[in-house]
Amino acid sequence: MMARDGRMTILFYKVCEPYGCFSNFSLHSIQLGGEVWQTSEHYYQAQKFVGTQDQTLCQRIHNAPSPEIAAAIGRDPLHSVRPDWDAVKIPIMYKAVLTKFMTYCDLSEILLSTGEQIIIENSPTDAFWGCGLDGCGQNHLGKILMRIRQEIREDLIKGGS
């Protein structure tokens, strides 16, 4: 797919598809907050409830047998997310995704192999983290991946000089 500026675009969504490792549902554990999380999705969903009346959900999400179940618990509208969630969700996602790509060299290599291509989470249901059904979503996860790609590239240049 070609972007308006002439750059190629990489679309990702399902773990089993090309670039599926970019998904937060990919089975790559991360260590954050003194705990090992099965996936970055587990970590992200649990952070919604830190310091809330539903804080017990953090452990339930941590122990969820799959990222799909962790996401379902975290997205349940019956639970109260932390009041600052809108302000902190992007930095929390960045931290989780950065940790994942710094932990797994093979993932960093795949990310770097995308060059300058635009990375888009091709989610038909999420217009915040992905492109949404109409393709006009905010794509915050793709933006985080491109930012991390640039930071890894800059670190490699600094390390090589």
Beta strands, then each sheet from edge to edge (+ up, - down):
strand 1: 9-12
strand 2: 30-32
strand 3: 35-37
strand 4: 118-121
sheet 1: 1+ 4+
sheet 2: 2+ 3-
end
